[in-house]
Amino acid sequence: MRISPELVTVGHALVDVVVRVDDSVVAGLGLDRGTMSLVDPDRSEAILAALPPGRSVSGGSAANTAAGVAALGGSVAFVGKVRDDEWGRLFARDIRDAGVVYAGPVSGDGPATGKVVVLVSPDGEKTMCTSLGIGDLLGAGDVDPGLVAGARVVYLEGYLCGLEHTAATLEATIDAAEAGGATVALSLSDPQWVRLHRDELAALLPRVQLLFANADEACAMTGATVPRLAARELAGTCPNVVVTLGAGGSLVATGSGSLQVPAAEVSEVVDTTGAGDLFAAGYLHAHLRGAPPEEAARLGSVVAAEVVGHLGARPVADLRSLAGAAGLGAWLAG
């Protein structure tokens, strides 16, 4: 009898090329600081050619979350599409080495594996230029409904919403999750993405039980100007809403009210890439262990604090030790 991982994450499989730059470089490239822009492969290569050499590391929002959960000792699978090329092999090796069940697929033809040029400003803010590559072709048939239905929680990137191929994949995955009784969790992913695809995301929210957003995303989704009001409005549709506030911690909102949870201490912010992804990892891991929302948010903050302290969106420190030192060891049991 096959035992499915308790968490399945679905999203774009990408390799990040991380480059530290001044904000003048971001502006000179015509990019909106702190957001994600979709670019074609030629534009991606042109941007890279204009930059100093960067560091190549596996990324992708839902994949980063999966790697964080695995580092905490959780049972997790990731579904995302790569090409059988240099970048695809790097991605597949890294995700498996992280302890994640990689549910593919790996294609022998088609566009190249997706790539993200991540421009990191001096204050750690990241600006991303994403060429989705073959990840944009992740179809409904590429997601094993049995894997999804066997999970306790299914976590989805908002980046899947609004695109020709992956929008149908998103719907099919939610169908399978509902058939198996799994909790559906969704990240809003990026404020600019929310502004572009607000209607499509709004149509999904009634099917989502756990929603993650940062303050800008929550306000863009609702039109509110204050994150707490945005969180409360979103909680009118989703039973559980978590809004991250950077150094201000996070807001946990339900239909009965909201609670602010302080952030974990960070000695230096080097790179905010993956901060939201790793916050979700900590929260989801604690949630699966039965933690109350405020404790889940505390673990999310500890994990996010680790990833912003270095370049790249995957953890490098022992997350279990960090959680234990923060008094959150009760939520690490298998």
C-alpha positions in Angstrom: 0.0 0.0 0.0 1.4 3.4 -1.0 1.7 6.0 1.7 1.3 9.5 0.4 3.2 12.5 1.9 1.0 14.5 4.3 1.7 17.7 2.4 1.8 18.1 -1.4 2.9 21.4 -2.9 2.3 22.3 -6.6 4.0 25.1 -8.5 6.6 26.2 -11.0 9.9 24.4 -10.9 12.6 27.0 -11.4 16.3 27.7 -11.0 17.2 31.1 -9.5 20.2 33.1 -10.6 20.7 35.5 -7.7 22.6 38.7 -8.3 23.3 41.5 -5.8 22.8 45.0 -7.3 22.0 48.6 -6.5 18.5 49.9 -6.9 19.7 52.0 -9.8 20.3 48.8 -11.8 16.8 47.7 -11.1 15.4 51.0 -12.3 17.7 51.1 -15.3 16.3 47.7 -16.5 12.8 49.2 -16.3 11.7 46.8 -13.5 9.3 47.5 -10.6 11.3 47.0 -7.4 10.0 44.3 -5.1 7.8 42.5 -7.6 7.9 39.6 -10.1 7.7 40.2 -13.9 7.3 37.5 -16.5 9.8 37.7 -19.3 10.5 35.6 -22.4 13.8 33.6 -22.6 15.5 36.3 -24.8 14.7 39.0 -22.3 15.9 36.8 -19.5 19.3 36.3 -21.2 19.6 40.0 -22.1 19.1 40.9 -18.4 21.7 38.4 -17.3 24.1 39.7 -19.9 23.8 43.2 -18.3 24.6 42.0 -14.8 27.6 40.7 -13.0 27.9 37.0 -12.5 25.3 35.5 -10.1 24.8 32.4 -8.0 22.6 29.6 -9.4 20.3 27.9 -6.9 17.2 25.9 -7.2 14.0 27.8 -6.4 10.3 28.1 -7.2 7.9 29.3 -4.6 6.1 26.0 -3.7 9.3 24.1 -4.1 11.0 26.3 -1.6 8.1 25.7 0.8 8.5 21.9 0.3 12.2 22.1 1.0 11.5 24.0 4.2 9.0 21.5 5.4 11.4 18.6 4.7 14.1 20.4 6.6 11.7 20.5 9.6 11.2 16.7 9.3 7.9 16.8 7.5 6.7 14.4 4.8 6.2 16.4 1.6 6.0 16.1 -2.1 6.5 18.7 -4.8 4.9 18.7 -8.3 6.4 20.9 -11.0 7.7 20.4 -14.5 11.3 20.5 -15.7 13.0 19.7 -19.0 15.7 17.1 -19.1 18.5 19.7 -19.4 21.2 21.1 -17.2 18.9 23.3 -15.2 16.3 20.6 -14.9 18.7 18.1 -13.6 20.1 20.6 -11.1 16.5 21.3 -9.9 15.6 17.6 -9.6 18.8 16.7 -7.7 18.5 19.6 -5.3 14.8 19.0 -4.4 15.5 15.3 -3.8 18.6 16.0 -1.8 16.4 18.3 0.4 14.3 15.3 1.3 11.3 16.1 -0.8 9.5 13.5 -2.9 9.8 15.0 -6.4 6.7 14.0 -8.4 8.0 15.4 -11.7 7.4 15.3 -14.6 10.8 15.5 -16.5 10.2 16.1 -20.2 12.6 15.1 -22.9 11.4 17.8 -25.3 9.8 21.3 -25.2 11.0 24.6 -23.7 13.9 24.7 -21.4 13.6 24.5 -17.6 12.3 27.8 -16.1 14.7 30.4 -14.8 14.4 33.4 -12.4 16.8 36.3 -12.4 16.7 37.5 -8.8 18.0 41.0 -8.3 18.8 41.6 -4.6 18.9 45.2 -3.5 21.3 46.4 -0.7 18.4 46.2 1.9 17.6 42.6 0.9 14.5 43.4 -1.2 14.2 41.1 -4.2 13.0 41.9 -7.8 12.4 38.9 -10.0 12.3 38.4 -13.7 10.8 35.0 -14.4 11.0 32.9 -17.6 8.7 30.0 -16.8 9.9 27.8 -19.6 8.4 24.3 -19.6 7.0 24.9 -16.1 4.3 27.0 -17.9 3.1 23.7 -19.5 2.4 21.9 -16.3 -0.9 20.3 -17.2 -3.7 18.8 -15.3 -2.6 15.4 -16.4 0.9 16.0 -14.9 -0.5 16.0 -11.4 -1.3 12.6 -9.8 -4.8 12.9 -8.3 -4.1 9.9 -6.0 -1.0 11.7 -4.6 -3.1 14.9 -4.0 -6.1 13.1 -2.6 -3.9 11.2 -0.1 -2.4 14.3 1.4 -3.7 16.1 4.5 -2.8 19.6 3.0 -2.3 20.7 -0.6 -0.4 23.9 -1.0 -0.7 25.9 -4.3 1.1 28.9 -5.7 -1.0 31.8 -6.8 1.4 32.0 -9.7 -0.5 29.1 -11.2 -3.6 31.2 -11.5 -4.4 33.2 -14.7 -2.1 31.3 -17.1 -3.5 29.3 -20.0 -2.2 25.8 -19.0 -1.7 26.0 -15.3 -5.0 27.6 -14.5 -6.7 24.3 -15.5 -4.1 22.4 -13.5 -4.9 24.5 -10.4 -8.6 23.7 -10.7 -8.0 19.9 -11.2 -5.7 19.8 -8.2 -8.2 21.5 -6.0 -10.8 19.0 -7.3 -8.6 16.1 -6.3 -7.9 17.7 -2.9 -11.5 18.1 -2.2 -12.3 14.5 -3.2 -9.7 13.3 -0.7 -10.8 15.7 2.1 -7.4 17.5 2.0 -7.1 21.1 3.2 -6.5 23.5 0.3 -3.8 26.1 1.1 -3.0 28.9 -1.3 -0.3 31.6 -1.5 -1.2 34.9 -3.3 2.5 34.9 -4.3 3.1 38.5 -5.5 1.3 41.9 -5.3 1.7 42.6 -9.0 0.4 39.1 -9.8 -2.6 39.8 -7.6 -3.3 43.0 -9.5 -3.2 41.3 -12.8 -5.3 38.2 -11.8 -7.4 39.5 -9.0 -10.7 38.2 -10.5 -9.4 34.7 -11.1 -7.9 34.5 -7.6 -11.1 35.8 -6.1 -13.0 33.0 -7.8 -10.7 30.5 -6.1 -10.9 31.8 -2.6 -14.2 30.1 -1.6 -12.4 26.8 -2.2 -9.4 27.7 0.0 -9.3 26.9 3.7 -5.8 28.4 4.5 -4.6 31.6 2.7 -1.1 33.1 2.8 -0.3 36.6 1.7 2.0 39.5 2.5 0.6 42.9 3.4 0.9 44.3 -0.1 -0.8 41.2 -1.6 -3.6 41.2 0.9 -4.3 44.9 0.3 -4.1 44.4 -3.5 -6.6 41.6 -3.2 -9.1 43.5 -1.1 -8.5 47.2 -2.0 -8.0 47.8 1.8 -5.2 50.2 2.8 -4.5 48.6 6.2 -3.3 45.0 6.4 -5.4 44.2 9.4 -8.6 45.2 7.6 -7.5 43.3 4.5 -6.9 40.2 6.6 -10.3 40.5 8.2 -12.0 40.9 4.8 -10.2 37.9 3.4 -11.2 35.8 6.5 -14.8 36.4 5.5 -14.2 34.1 2.6 -11.4 31.8 3.8 -11.6 30.3 7.3 -7.9 30.9 8.0 -5.8 33.8 6.7 -2.2 34.6 7.5 -0.7 37.9 6.4 3.0 38.5 6.9 4.2 42.0 7.8 8.0 41.7 7.5 9.6 43.0 10.6 6.1 43.5 12.1 5.5 39.8 12.3 2.3 38.4 11.0 -1.5 38.6 11.3 -3.5 35.5 11.9 -7.2 36.1 11.0 -10.3 34.0 11.2 -14.0 34.9 11.0 -14.0 35.6 14.7 -11.1 38.0 14.8 -7.3 38.5 14.2 -4.2 38.3 16.2 -0.7 39.8 15.5 2.3 37.5 16.1 5.7 39.1 16.6 8.5 38.4 14.1 11.5 36.3 15.0 14.7 38.4 15.5 16.9 38.8 12.5 20.5 40.0 12.9 20.9 41.1 9.3 18.6 41.0 6.3 20.7 39.8 3.3 18.1 38.6 0.8 14.3 38.4 1.2 13.9 35.9 -1.6 11.9 32.9 -0.2 10.9 34.6 3.0 7.2 34.1 2.4 7.8 30.6 1.1 9.7 29.6 4.2 7.2 31.3 6.5 4.6 29.1 4.9 6.8 26.0 5.4 7.1 26.6 9.2 3.4 27.4 9.5 2.3 24.4 7.5 4.6 22.0 9.4 3.3 23.2 12.8 -0.3 23.2 11.5 0.1 19.5 10.5 1.3 18.8 14.0 -1.8 20.3 15.5 -0.4 23.7 16.6 -2.8 26.6 17.2 -2.5 29.4 14.6 -0.3 31.7 16.7 2.2 28.9 17.4 2.2 28.0 13.7 3.0 31.6 12.9 5.8 31.7 15.4 7.4 28.7 13.7 6.9 30.3 10.3 8.7 33.4 11.6 11.7 31.4 12.9 12.1 29.7 9.5 11.7 32.9 7.5 14.3 34.6 9.7 16.8 32.0 8.8 16.3 32.3 5.0 16.6 36.1 4.9 20.0 35.9 6.6 21.7 34.6 3.5 21.5 34.6 -0.3 19.1 32.1 -1.8 15.6 30.8 -1.0 16.4 27.5 0.6 17.4 27.0 4.2 21.1 26.3 5.1 20.9 26.1 8.9 19.4 23.3 11.0 15.8 24.4 11.2 14.9 21.9 13.8 17.6 23.2 16.1 16.4 26.8 15.6 12.8 25.8 16.3 13.9 24.0 19.5 15.9 27.0 20.6 12.8 29.2 20.1 10.7 26.9 22.4 8.8 25.4 19.5 10.1 21.8 19.7 6.7 20.5 20.5 5.7 21.1 16.9 8.5 19.1 15.4 7.4 15.6 16.3 6.6 13.3 13.5 
